[in-house]
Amino acid sequence: MDERETQIIVKDEESGEDVSLFVIEETELSKEKYLLVAESEDDDSDAMILHEVSTDEASGDVSYEVVTDDTLLQSLGKVFSELLSGTEVELKIE
């Protein structure tokens, strides 16, 4: 990633608290935007894929949902693996 925000703040729907996530990479698939994010940019941490579901043009706020569909996760995992090849980031898809 270059010249993009590397950290986003999301609201945990269960707790209502703000959570800081680090954006590792982003991509588009079928004109839909997806982010690969992790809770830490330094440690060996779990990552998740977020799907951009809406953008408020006036405020610039963006809404995301966690991708849970296994088929979509596998497809996006392959895309992100290719994008991250040659970097220090290792992506393990489980």
C-alpha positions as CSV (number, residue, x, y, z in Angstrom):
1,M,0.0,0.0,0.0
2,D,1.2,3.5,-0.8
3,E,0.0,6.9,0.3
4,R,-3.2,5.5,1.8
5,E,-4.4,5.5,5.3
6,T,-2.8,2.5,7.0
7,Q,-5.0,2.6,10.1
8,I,-8.8,2.7,10.4
9,I,-11.1,2.9,13.4
10,V,-14.1,0.7,13.4
11,K,-16.9,0.3,15.9
12,D,-17.3,-3.2,17.4
13,E,-21.0,-3.9,17.0
14,E,-21.1,-6.2,20.0
15,S,-19.3,-3.9,22.5
16,G,-19.9,-0.5,20.9
17,E,-16.3,0.4,21.4
18,D,-13.9,1.7,18.8
19,V,-11.3,-0.7,17.5
20,S,-8.1,0.4,15.7
21,L,-7.2,-1.8,12.8
22,F,-4.2,-1.6,10.5
23,V,-4.8,-1.9,6.7
24,I,-2.4,-4.4,5.2
25,E,-3.6,-4.3,1.7
26,E,-6.7,-3.4,-0.3
27,T,-8.2,-4.7,-3.6
28,E,-11.3,-4.6,-5.7
29,L,-13.2,-7.6,-6.9
30,S,-16.3,-7.3,-9.1
31,K,-16.3,-3.5,-8.5
32,E,-16.5,-4.1,-4.7
33,K,-13.7,-2.8,-2.4
34,Y,-12.1,-5.1,0.2
35,L,-9.5,-4.5,2.9
36,L,-7.2,-7.0,4.5
37,V,-6.8,-5.7,8.1
38,A,-5.1,-6.8,11.4
39,E,-5.2,-5.5,15.0
40,S,-1.5,-5.1,15.0
41,E,1.0,-4.1,12.3
42,D,4.1,-5.4,14.2
43,D,3.1,-8.7,15.8
44,D,2.1,-12.0,14.4
45,S,-1.7,-11.4,14.5
46,D,-4.8,-12.7,13.0
47,A,-6.2,-10.8,10.0
48,M,-9.7,-10.4,8.6
49,I,-11.1,-9.1,5.3
50,L,-13.6,-6.3,5.4
51,H,-16.0,-5.4,2.6
52,E,-16.9,-1.7,2.0
53,V,-20.7,-1.6,2.1
54,S,-21.3,2.2,2.0
55,T,-19.7,5.6,1.9
56,D,-21.2,8.8,3.3
57,E,-20.1,11.4,0.7
58,A,-20.8,14.3,3.0
59,S,-18.8,13.1,6.0
60,G,-16.4,10.7,4.3
61,D,-17.4,7.9,6.7
62,V,-17.2,4.4,5.3
63,S,-19.0,1.4,6.5
64,Y,-17.5,-2.1,6.4
65,E,-18.7,-5.6,7.1
66,V,-16.5,-8.6,7.9
67,V,-16.5,-11.1,5.0
68,T,-17.7,-14.5,6.3
69,D,-18.6,-16.3,3.1
70,D,-16.1,-19.2,2.8
71,T,-16.0,-19.1,-1.0
72,L,-15.5,-15.4,-1.1
73,L,-12.8,-15.6,1.6
74,Q,-10.9,-18.2,-0.4
75,S,-11.1,-16.1,-3.5
76,L,-10.0,-12.9,-1.8
77,G,-7.3,-14.8,0.1
78,K,-5.7,-15.9,-3.2
79,V,-5.8,-12.3,-4.4
80,F,-4.3,-10.9,-1.2
81,S,-1.6,-13.6,-1.3
82,E,-0.6,-12.6,-4.8
83,L,-0.6,-8.9,-3.8
84,L,1.6,-9.6,-0.8
85,S,4.1,-11.9,-2.5
86,G,7.6,-10.5,-2.3
87,T,6.8,-8.7,1.0
88,E,7.5,-9.6,4.6
89,V,3.8,-10.3,5.2
90,E,2.9,-14.0,5.2
91,L,-0.8,-14.8,4.7
92,K,-2.1,-18.2,5.9
93,I,-5.6,-19.0,4.9
94,E,-7.5,-21.3,7.3
